[in-house]
Amino acid sequence: MKSYFIAISCLIFIIINYGCTGFVPIPVFTTYNMAVDERSINTIVSDIKIKTLVLDAFIQDKTVKTFDIDVACYYGYIYLIGEYDTDEQKNRAIELAANIKGAKDVETYLLKKKKGDPCRATDNIAITTKLKTRLIKDKDIWSTNIEITTVQCNVVLVGIVRSKKEVEKIIAYAKNTGGIRRVKSFLKVAPHYNQ
């Protein structure tokens, strides 16, 4: 019951802060996600707010192609993952994200689109699905705390985990998933586990 009220409170917070005018993309975050997340409720709400502001800035901008870049935010750090056509698009996306109030830093894994690349969108989806399935089956990993994006058959991991050992295990799973070119990890150990 407590989790239900927390989820409603977060939704009300977002509506109050953004209003009902215009389109503001609200990232989906279920009660279950909140219950198993390593971050505090305040941190989750702050990260959702920052991510929403980045997505809104991308939508409002004429240079950035919103659907080519995934956005994640953990503890105020913004992660931009995806593809771009021109350096102008890449630089503009980074600039917009860096100017968001509350953002601590922007980290990127952005690749220039390649014509004729044998790695297609269906390959990226297959790799992501395969890896997510492997992580879900491992009961020692909270897979809901991990975002997986596959770009040009490169796996990018973002999220908060409980230990360095867990980070190593997740990376090993990724490296042993067929069809990938390389693995980039932005995984971090939750601050309260580093004490």
CORPE-V889142 format. One record per residue. N is the residue number from 1. RES is the residue in one small letter. PHI is phi in whole degrees, -180 to 180 (NA if undefined). Layout:
n=[N;N]
res=[RES;RES]
phi=[PHI;PHI]
This chain:
n=[1;2;3;4;5;6;7;8;9;10;11;12;13;14;15;16;17;18;19;20;21;22;23;24;25;26;27;28;29;30;31;32;33;34;35;36;37;38;39;40;41;42;43;44;45;46;47;48;49;50;51;52;53;54;55;56;57;58;59;60;61;62;63;64;65;66;67;68;69;70;71;72;73;74;75;76;77;78;79;80;81;82;83;84;85;86;87;88;89;90;91;92;93;94;95;96;97;98;99;100;101;102;103;104;105;106;107;108;109;110;111;112;113;114;115;116;117;118;119;120;121;122;123;124;125;126;127;128;129;130;131;132;133;134;135;136;137;138;139;140;141;142;143;144;145;146;147;148;149;150;151;152;153;154;155;156;157;158;159;160;161;162;163;164;165;166;167;168;169;170;171;172;173;174;175;176;177;178;179;180;181;182;183;184;185;186;187;188;189;190;191;192;193;194;195]
res=[m;k;s;y;f;i;a;i;s;c;l;i;f;i;i;i;n;y;g;c;t;g;f;v;p;i;p;v;f;t;t;y;n;m;a;v;d;e;r;s;i;n;t;i;v;s;d;i;k;i;k;t;l;v;l;d;a;f;i;q;d;k;t;v;k;t;f;d;i;d;v;a;c;y;y;g;y;i;y;l;i;g;e;y;d;t;d;e;q;k;n;r;a;i;e;l;a;a;n;i;k;g;a;k;d;v;e;t;y;l;l;k;k;k;k;g;d;p;c;r;a;t;d;n;i;a;i;t;t;k;l;k;t;r;l;i;k;d;k;d;i;w;s;t;n;i;e;i;t;t;v;q;c;n;v;v;l;v;g;i;v;r;s;k;k;e;v;e;k;i;i;a;y;a;k;n;t;g;g;i;r;r;v;k;s;f;l;k;v;a;p;h;y;n;q]
phi=[NA;-61;-63;-61;-66;-65;-63;-64;-61;-64;-63;-63;-57;-65;-63;-63;-76;-111;71;-113;-94;70;-97;-123;-71;-102;-61;-76;-144;-82;-59;-61;-56;-67;-68;-100;-69;-78;-89;-72;-59;-61;-68;-59;-62;-62;-65;-63;-62;-63;-60;-62;-65;-65;-60;-64;-62;-65;-64;-73;-87;-88;-89;-77;-96;-55;-77;-92;-128;-88;-122;-132;-144;-136;54;87;-90;-97;-121;-111;-133;157;-127;-145;-90;-128;-61;-60;-63;-60;-63;-67;-61;-66;-61;-61;-65;-65;-90;-75;-63;96;-73;-89;-166;-124;-114;-131;-138;-118;-114;-69;-63;-113;-77;77;-65;-67;-82;-105;-57;-65;-66;-60;-64;-63;-63;-60;-63;-59;-68;-59;-62;-64;-68;-62;-71;-86;-71;-88;-117;-84;-66;-71;-87;-121;-103;-117;-125;-113;-125;50;65;-105;-92;-119;-111;-135;154;-120;-127;-94;-158;-65;-62;-66;-59;-61;-65;-65;-62;-62;-58;-62;-64;-94;-91;-63;88;-94;-91;-159;-122;-118;-113;-109;-66;-129;-83;-56;-53;-70;-90;-85;-79]
